[in-house]
Amino acid sequence: MNNDSLRMIDSKSLPSLDDVKAWIGTKSFVFWDDLTQMIDRKYKGIFLPEWLYGGKKHGWVLRYKKSKSFCTLIPEKGCLKIVIVFGVEERKKVDEVRSNLSVFVQKQYDDTVTYHDGKWLLLTVDSKEIIKNIEILLALKRKPKDNI
């Protein structure tokens, strides 16, 4: 992988979990593991994660999608990021659960520009609290299969 970029931009082969761990670091990989396991558990059999290559600017991302986008994990040098896109109806639901989100995530959400195709929330996944917030937000996009 090219060390000059924040993103994994080697287009020759799909990143392995070892590649991701080496790129984002051990601490961030714990959050990667927590997040992917939570999605696999709560949405079992719904999503087939797909690696997408966005060119040298965006590099590799892991997208979860069924008929519409669920979330996208972005391995960056030394950290993990996630993008969650909220359409019109989903944004109304965010307002309903707003008090359950951390002040930080509320501010990130408020500061995110709303485009014609939705609000593209980008979060750095760097704590268990952020993962709990992500869990709440993802449940607005698709109801989990269980109540874990």
Wavefront OBJ file of the C-alpha trace (Angstrom):
o trace
v 0.000 0.000 0.000
v 1.208 3.503 -0.806
v 2.313 5.332 2.353
v 1.920 8.812 0.780
v -1.884 8.611 0.784
v -4.403 8.574 3.611
v -6.384 5.961 1.693
v -5.605 2.422 0.605
v -4.985 3.117 -3.091
v -3.270 -0.047 -4.367
v -5.798 -1.161 -6.975
v -4.073 -4.461 -7.810
v -5.918 -6.572 -5.228
v -8.713 -6.404 -2.676
v -7.483 -5.480 0.804
v -7.260 -8.354 3.251
v -8.118 -7.960 6.933
v -4.368 -7.995 7.624
v -3.951 -5.122 5.134
v -6.720 -3.162 6.854
v -5.254 -3.789 10.309
v -1.789 -2.695 9.189
v -3.234 0.428 7.519
v -5.601 1.692 10.219
v -3.632 0.410 13.219
v -4.409 -2.053 15.976
v -6.570 0.330 18.040
v -8.757 1.328 15.087
v -8.943 -2.293 13.937
v -10.666 -3.159 17.233
v -13.393 -0.671 16.237
v -13.466 -2.121 12.684
v -13.974 -5.570 14.186
v -16.643 -4.339 16.651
v -18.538 -2.523 13.910
v -18.446 -5.306 11.318
v -19.447 -7.904 13.929
v -22.332 -5.715 15.127
v -23.609 -5.322 11.551
v -23.215 -9.060 10.877
v -25.066 -9.908 14.105
v -27.906 -7.375 13.945
v -28.433 -7.624 10.179
v -27.541 -11.284 9.672
v -27.854 -12.402 6.075
v -29.041 -8.986 4.821
v -25.818 -7.445 3.589
v -22.947 -8.840 1.611
v -20.133 -6.362 2.277
v -18.508 -5.240 -0.965
v -15.053 -3.744 -1.470
v -15.172 -0.813 -3.906
v -12.220 0.996 -5.400
v -12.786 4.734 -5.844
v -9.556 5.532 -7.649
v -6.367 7.096 -6.316
v -8.250 9.901 -4.589
v -10.677 7.734 -2.581
v -9.023 4.304 -2.523
v -10.713 1.203 -1.136
v -13.912 1.292 0.939
v -16.126 -1.473 2.305
v -19.761 -0.822 1.430
v -22.823 -2.375 3.025
v -25.827 -2.094 0.725
v -29.017 -3.992 -0.038
v -31.324 -2.042 -2.334
v -29.998 1.246 -0.982
v -26.885 2.334 0.832
v -26.600 1.261 4.470
v -23.095 2.437 5.372
v -19.550 2.555 4.050
v -16.413 1.871 6.078
v -13.357 3.863 5.054
v -9.944 2.604 6.174
v -7.679 5.653 6.431
v -4.054 5.727 7.523
v -4.186 5.366 11.320
v -7.983 5.577 11.648
v -11.378 4.241 10.628
v -14.180 6.366 9.224
v -17.759 5.586 8.324
v -20.219 7.293 5.999
v -23.954 6.971 6.602
v -26.298 8.622 4.092
v -29.691 9.814 5.340
v -32.563 10.471 2.950
v -35.542 12.732 3.716
v -37.513 10.182 5.769
v -34.420 9.011 7.621
v -33.552 12.586 8.592
v -36.969 12.903 10.234
v -36.177 9.766 12.253
v -32.826 11.226 13.354
v -34.707 14.148 14.896
v -36.759 11.648 16.933
v -33.697 9.911 18.450
v -31.483 12.972 18.653
v -31.449 13.019 22.465
v -29.986 9.483 22.458
v -26.937 10.635 20.488
v -23.799 12.127 21.990
v -23.397 15.896 21.784
v -20.432 15.320 19.461
v -22.438 13.216 16.979
v -25.345 15.676 17.137
v -22.935 18.473 16.178
v -21.348 16.405 13.399
v -24.824 15.638 12.047
v -25.907 19.292 12.251
v -22.709 20.479 10.546
v -23.073 17.998 7.666
v -24.323 19.575 4.437
v -27.636 18.269 3.107
v -27.546 17.567 -0.622
v -30.394 16.728 -3.008
v -29.665 13.007 -2.535
v -29.270 13.093 1.236
v -27.101 14.032 4.169
v -23.730 12.248 4.011
v -22.583 11.933 7.636
v -18.874 11.142 8.007
v -17.718 9.994 11.443
v -14.331 8.919 12.745
v -14.822 5.667 14.640
v -12.562 6.084 17.640
v -14.576 5.075 20.702
v -17.209 2.676 21.980
v -19.509 5.698 22.363
v -19.256 6.455 18.636
v -20.104 2.825 17.853
v -23.203 3.050 20.095
v -24.245 6.199 18.207
v -23.648 4.449 14.876
v -25.794 1.543 16.065
v -28.662 3.956 16.809
v -28.273 5.698 13.449
v -28.081 2.469 11.450
v -31.258 1.210 13.138
v -33.043 4.224 11.623
v -31.980 3.123 8.150
v -32.990 -0.506 8.654
v -34.584 -2.179 11.658
v -32.213 -4.752 13.177
v -33.202 -8.418 13.066
v -32.709 -8.763 16.806
v -32.792 -6.666 19.945
v -29.191 -7.289 21.012
l 1 2 3 4 5 6 7 8 9 10 11 12 13 14 15 16 17 18 19 20 21 22 23 24 25 26 27 28 29 30 31 32 33 34 35 36 37 38 39 40 41 42 43 44 45 46 47 48 49 50 51 52 53 54 55 56 57 58 59 60 61 62 63 64 65 66 67 68 69 70 71 72 73 74 75 76 77 78 79 80 81 82 83 84 85 86 87 88 89 90 91 92 93 94 95 96 97 98 99 100 101 102 103 104 105 106 107 108 109 110 111 112 113 114 115 116 117 118 119 120 121 122 123 124 125 126 127 128 129 130 131 132 133 134 135 136 137 138 139 140 141 142 143 144 145 146 147 148
